[in-house]
Amino acid sequence: MPHVIHLRCDRCGGPTDGRQAWVRCGQCGATAGFNFTQWTESPAFLEFQRQAMLDPAGYQQRWNHHSAELDRAAGLHASNPAAAMEIAAQQAEFVLATTSWVFPPHALADDDSRAAYRRWLGFELLHYRLGGRIAALYAKLNQATAAIGFGANEAPLPAFLEMLEVQRELLEAREQLGSPPDPEGLSPEARLRVQASVMVGAYLRLVSPELQHQLLLAIYGPKAVAEAAPIGQDYSVYYDWHCPQCGLFSPQAVGTDRMTCPGCYCARPFEGDAMQTGALDAICHGCGSRVEIAKDEMLARCGYCTSQVQRFVRAGDAHRSLVAEMKARIAAQYGFDPKESIQPSNGVGVTTQNRLERLRDGLVRIAQWYHQFLTPTRYLGFARASLGSDPGPLAALLQATEAKTNQEGGPEAAVALIQRAQSLVGQATETA
C-alpha cells in the first residue's frame, strides 16, 4: 500500500517543501524532516555511492583516520577539554562534508550555522567515546534497532517505539551534560522528529509493507500520513514481480536491472513500468482538498492551501544508474557488451504439467534466500497470488515446498517461514 506523507512546520505551522531530501518550511526555513525516498533517488546519493565504489581503500582509510582522531580527542578530554572538543568539531566537519544526508545543506550554507552544527555534532561524537550516559544510550539504541530486524519481523512496532524513546533520552542526556544549543533552534520534539525521519526512514524499507503504516504514524502522527489507493506494488527493499512464464510472484531487489524468476529462471530486463507510479488521488492534510499526484510524479501541491503531498515510494533509478556505470567500466576492461547481462531468457521452460513444480521450486528459493526479509503473511501472499484464479492447491503446494526445503537441508529459518505460512492458510479460511 503506497503512503502519502504531509508535514507542516513545527515552528510556524506553515506548509513544508519536500522536493529535496531535506524537508523544510517554505515560510520560515526551519527543517521539518528528512525524505529518505527522495535522498535515495538524488544525485548526491549516487555520487556518495560512486565515490565509495571507485576508491574503496581510500574511503576506508579516511574513516579510519576519523575514528583515530576521535579516540585522540577522548584521551585529551580529562586534561584539556577545550582541545578535545576542537578535535571533535574538526571530525564533525568531516562527517558534514562526507555524508551529505546527515544534516541539511540549507542549514549549513552560512559559516555561523555550519559552526553551530560542528559544535553540536562534535559534542556527541566526543561523548560517545568518553563512555557514560551517551555511550550507554547508543548501545541501547543499537539493541532496539537490531530488534526491529528486517522484513521477517511480524511485530516491529515495540522495538520501533523503543528506538524513538532512546532518541528522546539521548536529547535529554545531551542537555544534562551541557550540550551546545540546537543549531537551528528547534524544539526537542521537532529535533526528535527530524532525527527519527533520518534514522528510521532507512529502516522502514526493511519492514514488511503491510506493517509500514503503523510505523509512519509513530514518526509523523495521524494527521500527516495517509494511505493512497493501491497502484500495483508494495514499495520496500524488495518489490513483487510476476513472472510472465510460470506465473510465480517473487521478491526482486529495488534497483535491479534484470528480474529473474527463482522458479523457472525466466529473466527479463527492468522496464520502467515494472514498478508502477501511476496517477493517484490523495487528501491534503492541510485543508482536506482532493489532490492528484500525476503519473510518474513524486509530489503535488494543493491548489487551495499550497501544502505539498508526497508519494512515499522508492524507484531505484539511482542504483540502476550506478550499476550501469560499473558494468560499463568492467565491460570496457574485459571487452564485452554490458547489454549481454540483461538479455531476456526463458530459463528452464514451463509446461502445463510442470508448472506447479516450478512454483514449488520458486517458493523454496524464496524461503531460502529471503526468509530474513519476509513475514509469513507476505510469503503466503506470493504462493496464493502465483496460483491465480485457482487457489485450491495452496495447502498442498506449501506442503510440497516444505518437504523440498527439508530435502535440500533448510536453512531452519526458511522451513519455519513455510510452516508459519501454512498455519495462516487455515486462519484465512476460517476468516473467510
N, C-alpha and C positions, 0 to 999 in steps of 0.2 A: 504494500500500500504506500503510494507516494505521500509525502508530507509537505505542507506549506508552512514556512516559518515567517512570522511577522514580529518585529521588535520595535518598541518605542523607547526613546531615550529615558534613562533613569533620572537624569539631571533636570531636563526641562519638559519631558513628555512629548517632544517632537518626533516626527517620523524619521526613521533611520534609512541610510543608504547602503544597500547590500550588494552593490555592483562589484565591489572589490572584496578581497579576502577578509579584510577587517571591516566590520560593520560599524558605522559611525553616524552620529546625529547630523542631519543636514542643516540644523539651525544653530546649535552651539558647538558642534565639532567634537563632542565627547565620544569616547569609544564605548560601544554598546555590546559588542560581541564579536565572535570570530566565525566566519563561514568556512568551515573545513572543506566543504564540497568545492567552493569557489577556489580555494587555495590549491587543491589537488589538480585543478584544471588550468592553473595560472602559468604564465611564462616563468615566474620566479621559482615555482616548484620544479618545473622542467629544468631550469638552469642549475638548481641545487643538486638534483639527481645527476645531471650531466657531469658536473664537476667532480662529484664523488666517484663516478664510474670511470672518468678519464684519468684520474690521478688518485687511485685508492691508497697508495702508500703515503703520498703527501697529505691526503685527507686525514689518515690515521695519525700521522706524525704531528699535525697541528693540534689535534685534540689531546694527544698525549702531553704535549707541551702545556696546553691549557690546564690539564689536571695537575701537572707537576707544579705549576705556578700557584695554584690554589693551595696545594699542600704546603708550599713555602710560606704563603700568607698565614696559614693556620699555625705554623711553627713560630712565626714572629708575633702573633697576637698577644701573648702574655707579656712580652717585654716592650712591644711597640704597636699598640692597637691602630694608630693612625697609619703607619706604614703598611700594616696588614690590610687595612681597608683600601688603601690606594692600589695595592696589587690586585685585590679582588675586583675593584672597579675597572681596572685595565682588562681583566679577564671577562668582566661583564660586557665590555665593549667588543671583545672578540665574539661573544655569543650574539650580540646585536647585529654585528656585521656578517656573521656566517650563517645564522639561522633566521632568515628574514621573516618567518612566520611567528616567532616567539613574542614579539612586541610590534605594535602598529607603526608602520613607516610614517604615517602622517603625524604621529606624536613624537617622532624622533627627528623631525625636519629642522628644528632650530637648536642651537647649541645648548640653551638652558634646559630645554625639555630632555634632550639626549643625556645631558649630565645628570639630570634627576633620575632618569631610568638606570643609568650606570650605577649610581649610588644605591638605588632601591634593589636592583638585581644583585649587585656586588655584596650587599649585606647578607642576602640569603645564601649565596654561594659560599661565603666565608663561614657563616654559622652552621651550615651543613657539615663543613669539615671540622668544626670545633666540637661536634658531638652535642649532647644536651637535648633540649626540648625539640628543636627543629629537626635534628637528625633522627630522633625517635619518631617524630611525626611522619617523616619521609619513609621510614621503614613501615609504619602503619599504612601509609598511602600505597606503597608497593604491594602490601598484602591485600588491600581492598581491590586494587587494580587486577591482581592475579586472580582474585575470587570472581571477578566479572567473567573471566575466561574468554573463550571465543564463542562462536555461534552455537556450540552444543549446550550452553547453559540455559536451562529452561526457566530459571528464576533469577535473572541478573539484577533485579531492582534493589534488593537489600544491599548487595555489595556496591552498587552504583550510588546509592544514597550514603553509604559509609564513606565512599570516596569524596562526595560533596562535603560531608561533615568534617572530614580530616582537612580538607582545603580551608574550611572555615576556621578550624583550630589553628592552622598554620598562620592565617592572617592575624589571629588574636595573639599568638606566640610572638610574632614579629613585633607587634606593638608593645608587648610587655618587655621585650629585650631592647627597646629603643630604636626601632627601625626608622629610617628616613621616611617622611610622609609619602603618601601615594603620589606618584609622579604626575598624574593627571587630576588629582584632587577628587577621585571617585570615592563614593561611599563604600564601606566594606561589602555591602550586598551587591553593589554594582561591580566591584572588582571580583567578587566571588563568581558572579555570572559570567564575566569575561573569561576568567581562568577556567571555569568549568566548560565553557564552549570551546576553548582551545584544547584542553586535555581530553575531554570526554568526546568531542567531535570525532577524534581519530578512533576511539574505541567503539563508538556507536556502530560503525560499519562491520564490526566483528560480531555484533549482536544479531540474532536471527530476526528477519524483517518483521515478523508478526509481533515482536516484543519491543520494537523501537519506539513506538508511540508513547508508551508509559515513561520511557527514559527521557524523551524530549520534553514531556510535561514537567519532569523533575528539574530540568535546567531552566526552561523558559516560562513555565506557568501555563495554565489552561487558556489564557486569553491570547497567547502568542503562537499556538500550534493548532493546525487543522489538518485533518485527513482529506486528501483530494480523491476524486473518483479514480478507480483502478484504470491504468492505461497499458497493462500487459506485463509489467515487470516489477519485481521486488528489487530495489537497488541496495546492494550490500557489497561485501568484499567479493561475493560470487553472485552472479545473476543466473536466471534459469534459461536454458536453451533447449529447444525442441528439435531433436534430430529429424531431418526430413526423410531419412531412410527407414529406421526401425521404430521411430516414434518415441524413443526414450527422452524424458526430460532429465537434464543433468545440470549441475552447477558448473559455471565457466567463470574464470577469473576476470574481474573487471580490468580492462586494459589489454586483453589478449587480442592478437591479430589473426588467430585461427582457432575456431572451435572444433574440438574433437570429441566424438561420442565415445564414452567409455564402454558401451555395449557392443556396437558393430564397427567402431573405429572409423565411421564416416567422418570426414573433415571438410569444413567449409571456411573460406576466408571471412574475416569480420566484415560486415556491411553496416552502414550507418543506421539501418532500421532494426538491427538485432536488439538494441536496447531502445525501446520506443520513448520518445519525448514528445508525444502528441499534445495537441491543444487540450487544456483542461480548465474547468471553471473552479474558482475559489471564492471565498468570502473574505473581504477586507476586515481585519480585526480593528481597524481604526474607526470605521464608520458603519460597517455592516453591508456595504455595497457589494454587488457582484463584480468580480474581476476575472478576466480571461487571460490566461498565460498562453501565448501563441505557440504553435508547433515549433520545436527546437529552441525556444526561448527559455531562459532560466528564471526570469523575473518579469513582473509587470508593475506599473504604477497605477494606483487607484485614481480615477479621473475626478473624484469628489474631494478626498482629503489628502491626496498626494502620497499616501503611505505606499511602501513597496511590499509586494508579495513575492516571496522567494520559493522557487521549486527546490526541494531538498533531494537532489539526485547526484550521482557521480557517473559521468560518461566514460572516463578512462582515456580521453583523447591525448592527454599529455604523456601518459605512459606509453601509448602506442607510438607516439612520435619518437620517444626516446628509444624504444625497441627497434624501430625502423632505422634510426641513425646507427645504432650499434651493429645491426645486421649488415647495413651497407658498408660499414668500416671493415667488418670481418670478411665480407664478400670481396671487397677490393683487395684485401690482403692475400686471400687464397684463390681468387679468380673464379668465383661462381656467381650466378644470378640470385640475389636475395629473394626474388619473387618465387623461387622454387620452394621456399619453406612454407608458403601459404597457399600452394596449389590445392584445389579440391581433390578429394579422394573418396571412393565408396567403401573403403576398408575391406572387411571380410564378406560383405554382402548379407542380404536378408531375404528370406522366403517366408511364405505363409506358414510353413511347417516349423521353421526355426526361430520365428520372431520372439516367442516367449522365452526361449533360451537366451537370445540376445538381450532381452530386457533383464532377465535374471543376472547375466554376466555383468551388465552395466550397473545394476543395483549393488552387486558385490563390490565392484570397483569404487562406486560412490561411497559405500560404507568404509572400505579400506583406506581410501585416500582422503576423505573429507569428514570423518567422524568427529574430529575436533571442532568442526565449524557448523554442524547441523543439529538442530533439535529433532527428536523423534517425529514431531508433528510435520516438520518440513520434509524429512526423509520419506514419511508416509505419503506426503503430497507428491513427491516425484514418482512413486510407484503408482498411485491412483491416477495421476494425470497421464502417465505413459500408457495405461490400459485404455484410455479414451472412453468411448461410449459403453464399453463392456467391462465394468469393474468387478464382475463376478469372480474371476480367477485371483483376486487380490490376495486373499489369505494363503492360497496355495503358492502363489508367486513368492511371497515373503518367506514361507516355509522352505521353499527350494533355495531361496537366496541365503537363508541362514545355514542350510546344510552345505551349500557350496562354499561358503565362507569358512565354516568349520573344517571342511575338507582341505582347504588351502592353508589352514593354520592361522586364522584370525586376521588381525590382532583382536584381543579380547574386547576392546572398546568398540570395534566395528560390530562384533557379534551382539554386544549389549545394545547398540543402537537399533539393530534389526529387531531384536526381541522386544524392545520398548515400543517400536513402531507396530509390531504385531499386536501388542496389548491394546493399542489405540483403535485397532480395527473393530473390535467388539464394542468399545465405547462409542465409536461413531455410529455403529448400527443401532445401539440402544437409544442414542440421542435422536436418531432419525425416526 
